[in-house]
Protein backbone atom coordinates (compact mmCIF):
# COMPACT_ATOMS: atom_id res chain seq x y z
CA UNK A 1 0.00 0.00 0.00
CA UNK A 2 2.96 2.31 0.49
CA UNK A 3 3.92 2.27 -3.16
CA UNK A 4 0.36 2.96 -4.27
CA UNK A 5 0.17 5.94 -1.92
CA UNK A 6 3.53 7.29 -3.11
CA UNK A 7 2.48 7.05 -6.78
CA UNK A 8 -0.74 8.92 -5.98
CA UNK A 9 1.11 11.58 -3.95
CA UNK A 10 3.41 12.43 -6.85
CA UNK A 11 0.44 12.48 -9.25
CA UNK A 12 1.74 9.72 -11.47
CA UNK A 13 0.56 6.38 -12.79
CA UNK A 14 2.43 3.23 -11.87
CA UNK A 15 4.22 1.42 -14.68
CA UNK A 16 3.21 -1.80 -12.93
CA UNK A 17 -0.54 -2.09 -12.36
CA UNK A 18 -1.44 -2.15 -8.69
CA UNK A 19 -4.66 -4.05 -8.08
CA UNK A 20 -6.88 -3.26 -5.13
CA UNK A 21 -6.66 -5.60 -2.15
CA UNK A 22 -10.09 -6.97 -3.05
CA UNK A 23 -8.84 -7.82 -6.55
CA UNK A 24 -5.73 -9.47 -5.10
CA UNK A 25 -7.80 -11.59 -2.70
CA UNK A 26 -10.13 -12.63 -5.53
CA UNK A 27 -7.18 -13.60 -7.74
CA UNK A 28 -5.68 -15.67 -4.92
CA UNK A 29 -9.00 -17.49 -4.47
CA UNK A 30 -9.16 -18.16 -8.22
CA UNK A 31 -5.74 -19.81 -7.89
CA UNK A 32 -7.01 -22.10 -5.16
CA UNK A 33 -6.18 -20.23 -1.96
CA UNK A 34 -9.27 -20.72 0.16
CA UNK A 35 -8.09 -19.54 3.57
CA UNK A 36 -6.95 -16.00 2.82
CA UNK A 37 -8.03 -12.73 4.38
CA UNK A 38 -6.91 -9.13 4.48
CA UNK A 39 -7.20 -7.18 7.69
CA UNK A 40 -6.13 -3.57 7.66
CA UNK A 41 -4.63 -2.46 10.93
CA UNK A 42 -1.66 -1.07 12.75
CA UNK A 43 0.68 -3.73 14.13
CA UNK A 44 2.10 -1.18 16.55
CA UNK A 45 -1.36 -0.93 18.16
CA UNK A 46 -1.30 -3.47 21.00
CA UNK A 47 -5.11 -3.69 21.24
CA UNK A 48 -5.40 -4.41 17.53
CA UNK A 49 -2.77 -7.16 17.72
CA UNK A 50 -4.41 -8.69 20.80
CA UNK A 51 -7.75 -8.77 18.94
CA UNK A 52 -6.09 -10.60 16.04
CA UNK A 53 -4.71 -13.23 18.38
CA UNK A 54 -8.06 -13.65 20.10
CA UNK A 55 -9.97 -13.94 16.81
CA UNK A 56 -7.63 -16.25 14.90
CA UNK A 57 -5.95 -18.46 17.54
CA UNK A 58 -2.77 -18.73 15.46
CA UNK A 59 -0.94 -22.06 15.41
CA UNK A 60 2.16 -20.45 13.91
CA UNK A 61 3.33 -16.89 13.64
CA UNK A 62 6.22 -16.03 11.34
CA UNK A 63 7.74 -12.58 11.52
CA UNK A 64 9.92 -11.30 8.70
CA UNK A 65 12.57 -8.81 9.66
mmCIF file as Biopython writes it, N, C-alpha, C and O atoms, coordinates in Angstrom:
data_model
#
loop_
_atom_site.group_PDB
_atom_site.id
_atom_site.type_symbol
_atom_site.label_atom_id
_atom_site.label_alt_id
_atom_site.label_comp_id
_atom_site.label_asym_id
_atom_site.label_entity_id
_atom_site.label_seq_id
_atom_site.pdbx_PDB_ins_code
_atom_site.Cartn_x
_atom_site.Cartn_y
_atom_site.Cartn_z
_atom_site.occupancy
_atom_site.B_iso_or_equiv
_atom_site.auth_seq_id
_atom_site.auth_asym_id
_atom_site.pdbx_PDB_model_num
ATOM 1   N N  . UNK A ? 1  ? 0.814   -1.185  0.000   1.0 0.0 1  A 1 
ATOM 2   C CA . UNK A ? 1  ? 0.000   0.000   0.000   1.0 0.0 1  A 1 
ATOM 3   C C  . UNK A ? 1  ? 0.864   1.258   0.000   1.0 0.0 1  A 1 
ATOM 4   O O  . UNK A ? 1  ? 0.408   2.318   -0.430  1.0 0.0 1  A 1 
ATOM 5   N N  . UNK A ? 2  ? 2.078   1.158   0.466   1.0 0.0 2  A 1 
ATOM 6   C CA . UNK A ? 2  ? 2.959   2.309   0.485   1.0 0.0 2  A 1 
ATOM 7   C C  . UNK A ? 2  ? 3.296   2.804   -0.893  1.0 0.0 2  A 1 
ATOM 8   O O  . UNK A ? 2  ? 3.310   4.010   -1.143  1.0 0.0 2  A 1 
ATOM 9   N N  . UNK A ? 3  ? 3.570   1.872   -1.800  1.0 0.0 3  A 1 
ATOM 10  C CA . UNK A ? 3  ? 3.924   2.269   -3.164  1.0 0.0 3  A 1 
ATOM 11  C C  . UNK A ? 3  ? 2.739   2.935   -3.848  1.0 0.0 3  A 1 
ATOM 12  O O  . UNK A ? 3  ? 2.901   3.941   -4.539  1.0 0.0 3  A 1 
ATOM 13  N N  . UNK A ? 4  ? 1.562   2.382   -3.658  1.0 0.0 4  A 1 
ATOM 14  C CA . UNK A ? 4  ? 0.361   2.959   -4.273  1.0 0.0 4  A 1 
ATOM 15  C C  . UNK A ? 4  ? 0.170   4.395   -3.782  1.0 0.0 4  A 1 
ATOM 16  O O  . UNK A ? 4  ? -0.128  5.290   -4.572  1.0 0.0 4  A 1 
ATOM 17  N N  . UNK A ? 5  ? 0.340   4.607   -2.496  1.0 0.0 5  A 1 
ATOM 18  C CA . UNK A ? 5  ? 0.174   5.945   -1.919  1.0 0.0 5  A 1 
ATOM 19  C C  . UNK A ? 5  ? 1.224   6.901   -2.480  1.0 0.0 5  A 1 
ATOM 20  O O  . UNK A ? 5  ? 0.907   8.043   -2.811  1.0 0.0 5  A 1 
ATOM 21  N N  . UNK A ? 6  ? 2.460   6.446   -2.588  1.0 0.0 6  A 1 
ATOM 22  C CA . UNK A ? 6  ? 3.529   7.293   -3.114  1.0 0.0 6  A 1 
ATOM 23  C C  . UNK A ? 6  ? 3.229   7.706   -4.552  1.0 0.0 6  A 1 
ATOM 24  O O  . UNK A ? 6  ? 3.382   8.874   -4.907  1.0 0.0 6  A 1 
ATOM 25  N N  . UNK A ? 7  ? 2.804   6.751   -5.383  1.0 0.0 7  A 1 
ATOM 26  C CA . UNK A ? 7  ? 2.480   7.052   -6.783  1.0 0.0 7  A 1 
ATOM 27  C C  . UNK A ? 7  ? 1.372   8.097   -6.846  1.0 0.0 7  A 1 
ATOM 28  O O  . UNK A ? 7  ? 1.438   9.027   -7.650  1.0 0.0 7  A 1 
ATOM 29  N N  . UNK A ? 8  ? 0.351   7.947   -5.999  1.0 0.0 8  A 1 
ATOM 30  C CA . UNK A ? 8  ? -0.739  8.925   -5.979  1.0 0.0 8  A 1 
ATOM 31  C C  . UNK A ? 8  ? -0.251  10.294  -5.515  1.0 0.0 8  A 1 
ATOM 32  O O  . UNK A ? 8  ? -0.647  11.320  -6.066  1.0 0.0 8  A 1 
ATOM 33  N N  . UNK A ? 9  ? 0.620   10.303  -4.486  1.0 0.0 9  A 1 
ATOM 34  C CA . UNK A ? 9  ? 1.112   11.580  -3.955  1.0 0.0 9  A 1 
ATOM 35  C C  . UNK A ? 9  ? 1.887   12.383  -4.987  1.0 0.0 9  A 1 
ATOM 36  O O  . UNK A ? 9  ? 1.800   13.611  -5.009  1.0 0.0 9  A 1 
ATOM 37  N N  . UNK A ? 10 ? 2.642   11.704  -5.840  1.0 0.0 10 A 1 
ATOM 38  C CA . UNK A ? 10 ? 3.408   12.430  -6.848  1.0 0.0 10 A 1 
ATOM 39  C C  . UNK A ? 10 ? 2.596   12.675  -8.119  1.0 0.0 10 A 1 
ATOM 40  O O  . UNK A ? 10 ? 3.094   13.265  -9.077  1.0 0.0 10 A 1 
ATOM 41  N N  . UNK A ? 11 ? 1.330   12.215  -8.119  1.0 0.0 11 A 1 
ATOM 42  C CA . UNK A ? 11 ? 0.443   12.483  -9.245  1.0 0.0 11 A 1 
ATOM 43  C C  . UNK A ? 11 ? 0.781   11.705  -10.494 1.0 0.0 11 A 1 
ATOM 44  O O  . UNK A ? 11 ? 0.535   12.172  -11.606 1.0 0.0 11 A 1 
ATOM 45  N N  . UNK A ? 12 ? 1.338   10.532  -10.324 1.0 0.0 12 A 1 
ATOM 46  C CA . UNK A ? 12 ? 1.741   9.723   -11.468 1.0 0.0 12 A 1 
ATOM 47  C C  . UNK A ? 12 ? 0.899   8.446   -11.554 1.0 0.0 12 A 1 
ATOM 48  O O  . UNK A ? 12 ? 0.038   8.178   -10.716 1.0 0.0 12 A 1 
ATOM 49  N N  . UNK A ? 13 ? 1.185   7.676   -12.599 1.0 0.0 13 A 1 
ATOM 50  C CA . UNK A ? 13 ? 0.563   6.376   -12.794 1.0 0.0 13 A 1 
ATOM 51  C C  . UNK A ? 13 ? 1.660   5.336   -12.746 1.0 0.0 13 A 1 
ATOM 52  O O  . UNK A ? 13 ? 2.711   5.502   -13.364 1.0 0.0 13 A 1 
ATOM 53  N N  . UNK A ? 14 ? 1.419   4.268   -12.014 1.0 0.0 14 A 1 
ATOM 54  C CA . UNK A ? 14 ? 2.429   3.230   -11.869 1.0 0.0 14 A 1 
ATOM 55  C C  . UNK A ? 14 ? 2.644   2.491   -13.183 1.0 0.0 14 A 1 
ATOM 56  O O  . UNK A ? 14 ? 1.691   2.191   -13.902 1.0 0.0 14 A 1 
ATOM 57  N N  . UNK A ? 15 ? 3.903   2.202   -13.489 1.0 0.0 15 A 1 
ATOM 58  C CA . UNK A ? 15 ? 4.220   1.419   -14.684 1.0 0.0 15 A 1 
ATOM 59  C C  . UNK A ? 15 ? 3.782   -0.031  -14.503 1.0 0.0 15 A 1 
ATOM 60  O O  . UNK A ? 15 ? 3.538   -0.745  -15.476 1.0 0.0 15 A 1 
ATOM 61  N N  . UNK A ? 16 ? 3.687   -0.449  -13.254 1.0 0.0 16 A 1 
ATOM 62  C CA . UNK A ? 16 ? 3.213   -1.796  -12.930 1.0 0.0 16 A 1 
ATOM 63  C C  . UNK A ? 16 ? 1.834   -1.642  -12.308 1.0 0.0 16 A 1 
ATOM 64  O O  . UNK A ? 16 ? 1.695   -0.990  -11.273 1.0 0.0 16 A 1 
ATOM 65  N N  . UNK A ? 17 ? 0.811   -2.231  -12.921 1.0 0.0 17 A 1 
ATOM 66  C CA . UNK A ? 17 ? -0.541  -2.089  -12.359 1.0 0.0 17 A 1 
ATOM 67  C C  . UNK A ? 17 ? -0.588  -2.567  -10.907 1.0 0.0 17 A 1 
ATOM 68  O O  . UNK A ? 17 ? -0.012  -3.595  -10.552 1.0 0.0 17 A 1 
ATOM 69  N N  . UNK A ? 18 ? -1.281  -1.801  -10.092 1.0 0.0 18 A 1 
ATOM 70  C CA . UNK A ? 18 ? -1.444  -2.147  -8.688  1.0 0.0 18 A 1 
ATOM 71  C C  . UNK A ? 18 ? -2.924  -2.420  -8.455  1.0 0.0 18 A 1 
ATOM 72  O O  . UNK A ? 18 ? -3.736  -1.496  -8.414  1.0 0.0 18 A 1 
ATOM 73  N N  . UNK A ? 19 ? -3.265  -3.689  -8.306  1.0 0.0 19 A 1 
ATOM 74  C CA . UNK A ? 19 ? -4.659  -4.048  -8.075  1.0 0.0 19 A 1 
ATOM 75  C C  . UNK A ? 19 ? -5.070  -3.696  -6.652  1.0 0.0 19 A 1 
ATOM 76  O O  . UNK A ? 19 ? -4.236  -3.606  -5.752  1.0 0.0 19 A 1 
ATOM 77  N N  . UNK A ? 20 ? -6.371  -3.498  -6.467  1.0 0.0 20 A 1 
ATOM 78  C CA . UNK A ? 20 ? -6.884  -3.261  -5.126  1.0 0.0 20 A 1 
ATOM 79  C C  . UNK A ? 20 ? -6.720  -4.542  -4.309  1.0 0.0 20 A 1 
ATOM 80  O O  . UNK A ? 20 ? -6.530  -5.621  -4.868  1.0 0.0 20 A 1 
ATOM 81  N N  . UNK A ? 21 ? -6.792  -4.417  -3.005  1.0 0.0 21 A 1 
ATOM 82  C CA . UNK A ? 21 ? -6.660  -5.596  -2.150  1.0 0.0 21 A 1 
ATOM 83  C C  . UNK A ? 21 ? -7.786  -6.594  -2.436  1.0 0.0 21 A 1 
ATOM 84  O O  . UNK A ? 21 ? -7.569  -7.805  -2.404  1.0 0.0 21 A 1 
ATOM 85  N N  . UNK A ? 22 ? -8.981  -6.084  -2.715  1.0 0.0 22 A 1 
ATOM 86  C CA . UNK A ? 22 ? -10.092 -6.967  -3.053  1.0 0.0 22 A 1 
ATOM 87  C C  . UNK A ? 22 ? -9.786  -7.778  -4.313  1.0 0.0 22 A 1 
ATOM 88  O O  . UNK A ? 22 ? -10.077 -8.972  -4.374  1.0 0.0 22 A 1 
ATOM 89  N N  . UNK A ? 23 ? -9.202  -7.125  -5.310  1.0 0.0 23 A 1 
ATOM 90  C CA . UNK A ? 23 ? -8.837  -7.821  -6.549  1.0 0.0 23 A 1 
ATOM 91  C C  . UNK A ? 23 ? -7.746  -8.856  -6.295  1.0 0.0 23 A 1 
ATOM 92  O O  . UNK A ? 23 ? -7.766  -9.937  -6.882  1.0 0.0 23 A 1 
ATOM 93  N N  . UNK A ? 24 ? -6.800  -8.530  -5.427  1.0 0.0 24 A 1 
ATOM 94  C CA . UNK A ? 24 ? -5.733  -9.475  -5.100  1.0 0.0 24 A 1 
ATOM 95  C C  . UNK A ? 24 ? -6.280  -10.704 -4.380  1.0 0.0 24 A 1 
ATOM 96  O O  . UNK A ? 24 ? -5.884  -11.833 -4.671  1.0 0.0 24 A 1 
ATOM 97  N N  . UNK A ? 25 ? -7.190  -10.473 -3.442  1.0 0.0 25 A 1 
ATOM 98  C CA . UNK A ? 25 ? -7.805  -11.590 -2.704  1.0 0.0 25 A 1 
ATOM 99  C C  . UNK A ? 25 ? -8.587  -12.469 -3.673  1.0 0.0 25 A 1 
ATOM 100 O O  . UNK A ? 25 ? -8.498  -13.695 -3.609  1.0 0.0 25 A 1 
ATOM 101 N N  . UNK A ? 26 ? -9.346  -11.858 -4.559  1.0 0.0 26 A 1 
ATOM 102 C CA . UNK A ? 26 ? -10.132 -12.626 -5.531  1.0 0.0 26 A 1 
ATOM 103 C C  . UNK A ? 26 ? -9.219  -13.448 -6.435  1.0 0.0 26 A 1 
ATOM 104 O O  . UNK A ? 26 ? -9.513  -14.610 -6.717  1.0 0.0 26 A 1 
ATOM 105 N N  . UNK A ? 27 ? -8.123  -12.862 -6.891  1.0 0.0 27 A 1 
ATOM 106 C CA . UNK A ? 27 ? -7.184  -13.597 -7.743  1.0 0.0 27 A 1 
ATOM 107 C C  . UNK A ? 27 ? -6.587  -14.775 -6.985  1.0 0.0 27 A 1 
ATOM 108 O O  . UNK A ? 27 ? -6.446  -15.862 -7.547  1.0 0.0 27 A 1 
ATOM 109 N N  . UNK A ? 28 ? -6.237  -14.578 -5.728  1.0 0.0 28 A 1 
ATOM 110 C CA . UNK A ? 28 ? -5.682  -15.675 -4.920  1.0 0.0 28 A 1 
ATOM 111 C C  . UNK A ? 28 ? -6.693  -16.804 -4.796  1.0 0.0 28 A 1 
ATOM 112 O O  . UNK A ? 28 ? -6.330  -17.976 -4.893  1.0 0.0 28 A 1 
ATOM 113 N N  . UNK A ? 29 ? -7.950  -16.462 -4.583  1.0 0.0 29 A 1 
ATOM 114 C CA . UNK A ? 29 ? -9.003  -17.485 -4.472  1.0 0.0 29 A 1 
ATOM 115 C C  . UNK A ? 29 ? -9.180  -18.228 -5.790  1.0 0.0 29 A 1 
ATOM 116 O O  . UNK A ? 29 ? -9.429  -19.434 -5.796  1.0 0.0 29 A 1 
ATOM 117 N N  . UNK A ? 30 ? -9.054  -17.519 -6.901  1.0 0.0 30 A 1 
ATOM 118 C CA . UNK A ? 30 ? -9.164  -18.163 -8.215  1.0 0.0 30 A 1 
ATOM 119 C C  . UNK A ? 30 ? -8.012  -19.140 -8.450  1.0 0.0 30 A 1 
ATOM 120 O O  . UNK A ? 30 ? -8.147  -20.089 -9.222  1.0 0.0 30 A 1 
ATOM 121 N N  . UNK A ? 31 ? -6.881  -18.906 -7.786  1.0 0.0 31 A 1 
ATOM 122 C CA . UNK A ? 31 ? -5.737  -19.813 -7.892  1.0 0.0 31 A 1 
ATOM 123 C C  . UNK A ? 31 ? -5.754  -20.900 -6.828  1.0 0.0 31 A 1 
ATOM 124 O O  . UNK A ? 31 ? -4.782  -21.641 -6.679  1.0 0.0 31 A 1 
ATOM 125 N N  . UNK A ? 32 ? -6.848  -20.999 -6.090  1.0 0.0 32 A 1 
ATOM 126 C CA . UNK A ? 32 ? -7.008  -22.101 -5.157  1.0 0.0 32 A 1 
ATOM 127 C C  . UNK A ? 32 ? -6.739  -21.799 -3.700  1.0 0.0 32 A 1 
ATOM 128 O O  . UNK A ? 32 ? -6.864  -22.692 -2.862  1.0 0.0 32 A 1 
ATOM 129 N N  . UNK A ? 33 ? -6.375  -20.579 -3.367  1.0 0.0 33 A 1 
ATOM 130 C CA . UNK A ? 33 ? -6.176  -20.231 -1.961  1.0 0.0 33 A 1 
ATOM 131 C C  . UNK A ? 33 ? -7.547  -19.995 -1.332  1.0 0.0 33 A 1 
ATOM 132 O O  . UNK A ? 33 ? -8.241  -19.045 -1.692  1.0 0.0 33 A 1 
ATOM 133 N N  . UNK A ? 34 ? -7.930  -20.846 -0.408  1.0 0.0 34 A 1 
ATOM 134 C CA . UNK A ? 34 ? -9.269  -20.723 0.160   1.0 0.0 34 A 1 
ATOM 135 C C  . UNK A ? 34 ? -9.264  -20.051 1.532   1.0 0.0 34 A 1 
ATOM 136 O O  . UNK A ? 34 ? -10.282 -19.504 1.955   1.0 0.0 34 A 1 
ATOM 137 N N  . UNK A ? 35 ? -8.150  -20.088 2.216   1.0 0.0 35 A 1 
ATOM 138 C CA . UNK A ? 35 ? -8.094  -19.544 3.568   1.0 0.0 35 A 1 
ATOM 139 C C  . UNK A ? 35 ? -7.225  -18.290 3.562   1.0 0.0 35 A 1 
ATOM 140 O O  . UNK A ? 35 ? -6.124  -18.285 4.114   1.0 0.0 35 A 1 
ATOM 141 N N  . UNK A ? 36 ? -7.723  -17.236 2.937   1.0 0.0 36 A 1 
ATOM 142 C CA . UNK A ? 36 ? -6.948  -16.002 2.815   1.0 0.0 36 A 1 
ATOM 143 C C  . UNK A ? 36 ? -7.847  -14.823 3.165   1.0 0.0 36 A 1 
ATOM 144 O O  . UNK A ? 36 ? -8.995  -14.743 2.729   1.0 0.0 36 A 1 
ATOM 145 N N  . UNK A ? 37 ? -7.303  -13.919 3.953   1.0 0.0 37 A 1 
ATOM 146 C CA . UNK A ? 37 ? -8.028  -12.727 4.380   1.0 0.0 37 A 1 
ATOM 147 C C  . UNK A ? 37 ? -7.089  -11.537 4.357   1.0 0.0 37 A 1 
ATOM 148 O O  . UNK A ? 37 ? -5.868  -11.686 4.370   1.0 0.0 37 A 1 
ATOM 149 N N  . UNK A ? 38 ? -7.677  -10.362 4.324   1.0 0.0 38 A 1 
ATOM 150 C CA . UNK A ? 38 ? -6.909  -9.132  4.479   1.0 0.0 38 A 1 
ATOM 151 C C  . UNK A ? 38 ? -7.545  -8.349  5.611   1.0 0.0 38 A 1 
ATOM 152 O O  . UNK A ? 38 ? -8.749  -8.093  5.611   1.0 0.0 38 A 1 
ATOM 153 N N  . UNK A ? 39 ? -6.731  -7.977  6.563   1.0 0.0 39 A 1 
ATOM 154 C CA . UNK A ? 39 ? -7.202  -7.185  7.688   1.0 0.0 39 A 1 
ATOM 155 C C  . UNK A ? 39 ? -6.312  -5.960  7.771   1.0 0.0 39 A 1 
ATOM 156 O O  . UNK A ? 39 ? -5.106  -6.069  7.994   1.0 0.0 39 A 1 
ATOM 157 N N  . UNK A ? 40 ? -6.905  -4.808  7.593   1.0 0.0 40 A 1 
ATOM 158 C CA . UNK A ? 40 ? -6.133  -3.569  7.659   1.0 0.0 40 A 1 
ATOM 159 C C  . UNK A ? 40 ? -6.039  -3.135  9.112   1.0 0.0 40 A 1 
ATOM 160 O O  . UNK A ? 40 ? -7.047  -3.019  9.809   1.0 0.0 40 A 1 
ATOM 161 N N  . UNK A ? 41 ? -4.820  -2.898  9.555   1.0 0.0 41 A 1 
ATOM 162 C CA . UNK A ? 41 ? -4.634  -2.465  10.930  1.0 0.0 41 A 1 
ATOM 163 C C  . UNK A ? 41 ? -3.201  -2.059  11.174  1.0 0.0 41 A 1 
ATOM 164 O O  . UNK A ? 41 ? -2.338  -2.198  10.307  1.0 0.0 41 A 1 
ATOM 165 N N  . UNK A ? 42 ? -2.968  -1.565  12.347  1.0 0.0 42 A 1 
ATOM 166 C CA . UNK A ? 42 ? -1.661  -1.073  12.745  1.0 0.0 42 A 1 
ATOM 167 C C  . UNK A ? 42 ? -1.031  -2.066  13.711  1.0 0.0 42 A 1 
ATOM 168 O O  . UNK A ? 42 ? -1.513  -2.233  14.831  1.0 0.0 42 A 1 
ATOM 169 N N  . UNK A ? 43 ? 0.037   -2.724  13.290  1.0 0.0 43 A 1 
ATOM 170 C CA . UNK A ? 43 ? 0.677   -3.732  14.126  1.0 0.0 43 A 1 
ATOM 171 C C  . UNK A ? 43 ? 1.419   -3.135  15.310  1.0 0.0 43 A 1 
ATOM 172 O O  . UNK A ? 43 ? 1.899   -3.872  16.172  1.0 0.0 43 A 1 
ATOM 173 N N  . UNK A ? 44 ? 1.522   -1.801  15.367  1.0 0.0 44 A 1 
ATOM 174 C CA . UNK A ? 44 ? 2.099   -1.178  16.555  1.0 0.0 44 A 1 
ATOM 175 C C  . UNK A ? 44 ? 1.026   -0.871  17.594  1.0 0.0 44 A 1 
ATOM 176 O O  . UNK A ? 44 ? 1.333   -0.398  18.688  1.0 0.0 44 A 1 
ATOM 177 N N  . UNK A ? 45 ? -0.232  -1.139  17.251  1.0 0.0 45 A 1 
ATOM 178 C CA . UNK A ? 45 ? -1.361  -0.935  18.164  1.0 0.0 45 A 1 
ATOM 179 C C  . UNK A ? 45 ? -1.606  -2.238  18.928  1.0 0.0 45 A 1 
ATOM 180 O O  . UNK A ? 45 ? -2.134  -3.201  18.373  1.0 0.0 45 A 1 
ATOM 181 N N  . UNK A ? 46 ? -1.222  -2.257  20.192  1.0 0.0 46 A 1 
ATOM 182 C CA . UNK A ? 46 ? -1.301  -3.472  21.003  1.0 0.0 46 A 1 
ATOM 183 C C  . UNK A ? 46 ? -2.717  -4.050  21.054  1.0 0.0 46 A 1 
ATOM 184 O O  . UNK A ? 46 ? -2.889  -5.266  20.965  1.0 0.0 46 A 1 
ATOM 185 N N  . UNK A ? 47 ? -3.729  -3.196  21.194  1.0 0.0 47 A 1 
ATOM 186 C CA . UNK A ? 47 ? -5.108  -3.693  21.244  1.0 0.0 47 A 1 
ATOM 187 C C  . UNK A ? 47 ? -5.505  -4.385  19.948  1.0 0.0 47 A 1 
ATOM 188 O O  . UNK A ? 47 ? -6.154  -5.431  19.968  1.0 0.0 47 A 1 
ATOM 189 N N  . UNK A ? 48 ? -5.115  -3.802  18.826  1.0 0.0 48 A 1 
ATOM 190 C CA . UNK A ? 48 ? -5.404  -4.411  17.527  1.0 0.0 48 A 1 
ATOM 191 C C  . UNK A ? 48 ? -4.761  -5.786  17.423  1.0 0.0 48 A 1 
ATOM 192 O O  . UNK A ? 48 ? -5.410  -6.746  17.005  1.0 0.0 48 A 1 
ATOM 193 N N  . UNK A ? 49 ? -3.495  -5.889  17.798  1.0 0.0 49 A 1 
ATOM 194 C CA . UNK A ? 49 ? -2.775  -7.159  17.717  1.0 0.0 49 A 1 
ATOM 195 C C  . UNK A ? 49 ? -3.407  -8.192  18.656  1.0 0.0 49 A 1 
ATOM 196 O O  . UNK A ? 49 ? -3.568  -9.354  18.282  1.0 0.0 49 A 1 
ATOM 197 N N  . UNK A ? 50 ? -3.762  -7.776  19.862  1.0 0.0 50 A 1 
ATOM 198 C CA . UNK A ? 50 ? -4.415  -8.694  20.796  1.0 0.0 50 A 1 
ATOM 199 C C  . UNK A ? 50 ? -5.736  -9.211  20.227  1.0 0.0 50 A 1 
ATOM 200 O O  . UNK A ? 50 ? -6.062  -10.387 20.392  1.0 0.0 50 A 1 
ATOM 201 N N  . UNK A ? 51 ? -6.493  -8.347  19.564  1.0 0.0 51 A 1 
ATOM 202 C CA . UNK A ? 51 ? -7.749  -8.769  18.938  1.0 0.0 51 A 1 
ATOM 203 C C  . UNK A ? 51 ? -7.493  -9.811  17.853  1.0 0.0 51 A 1 
ATOM 204 O O  . UNK A ? 51 ? -8.246  -10.777 17.729  1.0 0.0 51 A 1 
ATOM 205 N N  . UNK A ? 52 ? -6.434  -9.619  17.067  1.0 0.0 52 A 1 
ATOM 206 C CA . UNK A ? 52 ? -6.094  -10.596 16.037  1.0 0.0 52 A 1 
ATOM 207 C C  . UNK A ? 52 ? -5.821  -11.964 16.652  1.0 0.0 52 A 1 
ATOM 208 O O  . UNK A ? 52 ? -6.303  -12.985 16.163  1.0 0.0 52 A 1 
ATOM 209 N N  . UNK A ? 53 ? -5.039  -11.968 17.733  1.0 0.0 53 A 1 
ATOM 210 C CA . UNK A ? 53 ? -4.707  -13.230 18.385  1.0 0.0 53 A 1 
ATOM 211 C C  . UNK A ? 53 ? -5.941  -13.885 18.987  1.0 0.0 53 A 1 
ATOM 212 O O  . UNK A ? 53 ? -6.072  -15.108 18.950  1.0 0.0 53 A 1 
ATOM 213 N N  . UNK A ? 54 ? -6.835  -13.097 19.535  1.0 0.0 54 A 1 
ATOM 214 C CA . UNK A ? 54 ? -8.065  -13.650 20.105  1.0 0.0 54 A 1 
ATOM 215 C C  . UNK A ? 54 ? -8.967  -14.216 19.017  1.0 0.0 54 A 1 
ATOM 216 O O  . UNK A ? 54 ? -9.564  -15.277 19.199  1.0 0.0 54 A 1 
ATOM 217 N N  . UNK A ? 55 ? -9.074  -13.517 17.885  1.0 0.0 55 A 1 
ATOM 218 C CA . UNK A ? 55 ? -9.969  -13.945 16.806  1.0 0.0 55 A 1 
ATOM 219 C C  . UNK A ? 55 ? -9.455  -15.174 16.075  1.0 0.0 55 A 1 
ATOM 220 O O  . UNK A ? 55 ? -10.241 -16.063 15.748  1.0 0.0 55 A 1 
ATOM 221 N N  . UNK A ? 56 ? -8.158  -15.247 15.811  1.0 0.0 56 A 1 
ATOM 222 C CA . UNK A ? 56 ? -7.634  -16.251 14.900  1.0 0.0 56 A 1 
ATOM 223 C C  . UNK A ? 56 ? -6.914  -17.419 15.562  1.0 0.0 56 A 1 
ATOM 224 O O  . UNK A ? 56 ? -6.665  -18.425 14.896  1.0 0.0 56 A 1 
ATOM 225 N N  . UNK A ? 57 ? -6.574  -17.329 16.828  1.0 0.0 57 A 1 
ATOM 226 C CA . UNK A ? 57 ? -5.954  -18.455 17.543  1.0 0.0 57 A 1 
ATOM 227 C C  . UNK A ? 57 ? -4.842  -19.086 16.703  1.0 0.0 57 A 1 
ATOM 228 O O  . UNK A ? 57 ? -4.885  -20.279 16.402  1.0 0.0 57 A 1 
ATOM 229 N N  . UNK A ? 58 ? -3.859  -18.287 16.331  1.0 0.0 58 A 1 
ATOM 230 C CA . UNK A ? 58 ? -2.773  -18.728 15.459  1.0 0.0 58 A 1 
ATOM 231 C C  . UNK A ? 58 ? -2.075  -19.982 15.986  1.0 0.0 58 A 1 
ATOM 232 O O  . UNK A ? 58 ? -1.815  -20.101 17.183  1.0 0.0 58 A 1 
ATOM 233 N N  . UNK A ? 59 ? -1.776  -20.912 15.083  1.0 0.0 59 A 1 
ATOM 234 C CA . UNK A ? 59 ? -0.940  -22.059 15.412  1.0 0.0 59 A 1 
ATOM 235 C C  . UNK A ? 59 ? 0.526   -21.688 15.243  1.0 0.0 59 A 1 
ATOM 236 O O  . UNK A ? 59 ? 1.389   -22.132 16.000  1.0 0.0 59 A 1 
ATOM 237 N N  . UNK A ? 60 ? 0.787   -20.862 14.232  1.0 0.0 60 A 1 
ATOM 238 C CA . UNK A ? 60 ? 2.155   -20.450 13.906  1.0 0.0 60 A 1 
ATOM 239 C C  . UNK A ? 60 ? 2.142   -18.965 13.581  1.0 0.0 60 A 1 
ATOM 240 O O  . UNK A ? 60 ? 1.210   -18.461 12.955  1.0 0.0 60 A 1 
ATOM 241 N N  . UNK A ? 61 ? 3.161   -18.291 14.001  1.0 0.0 61 A 1 
ATOM 242 C CA . UNK A ? 61 ? 3.332   -16.887 13.643  1.0 0.0 61 A 1 
ATOM 243 C C  . UNK A ? 61 ? 4.751   -16.716 13.148  1.0 0.0 61 A 1 
ATOM 244 O O  . UNK A ? 61 ? 5.704   -16.993 13.875  1.0 0.0 61 A 1 
ATOM 245 N N  . UNK A ? 62 ? 4.899   -16.258 11.911  1.0 0.0 62 A 1 
ATOM 246 C CA . UNK A ? 62 ? 6.216   -16.032 11.335  1.0 0.0 62 A 1 
ATOM 247 C C  . UNK A ? 62 ? 6.387   -14.535 11.146  1.0 0.0 62 A 1 
ATOM 248 O O  . UNK A ? 62 ? 5.529   -13.872 10.564  1.0 0.0 62 A 1 
ATOM 249 N N  . UNK A ? 63 ? 7.479   -14.018 11.632  1.0 0.0 63 A 1 
ATOM 250 C CA . UNK A ? 63 ? 7.742   -12.579 11.516  1.0 0.0 63 A 1 
ATOM 251 C C  . UNK A ? 63 ? 8.968   -12.405 10.632  1.0 0.0 63 A 1 
ATOM 252 O O  . UNK A ? 63 ? 10.036  -12.952 10.907  1.0 0.0 63 A 1 
ATOM 253 N N  . UNK A ? 64 ? 8.791   -11.631 9.563   1.0 0.0 64 A 1 
ATOM 254 C CA . UNK A ? 64 ? 9.922   -11.303 8.698   1.0 0.0 64 A 1 
ATOM 255 C C  . UNK A ? 64 ? 10.562  -10.035 9.216   1.0 0.0 64 A 1 
ATOM 256 O O  . UNK A ? 64 ? 9.874   -9.090  9.602   1.0 0.0 64 A 1 
ATOM 257 N N  . UNK A ? 65 ? 11.883  -10.021 9.222   1.0 0.0 65 A 1 
ATOM 258 C CA . UNK A ? 65 ? 12.574  -8.814  9.662   1.0 0.0 65 A 1 
ATOM 259 C C  . UNK A ? 65 ? 13.501  -8.327  8.575   1.0 0.0 65 A 1 
ATOM 260 O O  . UNK A ? 65 ? 14.180  -7.316  8.750   1.0 0.0 65 A 1 
#
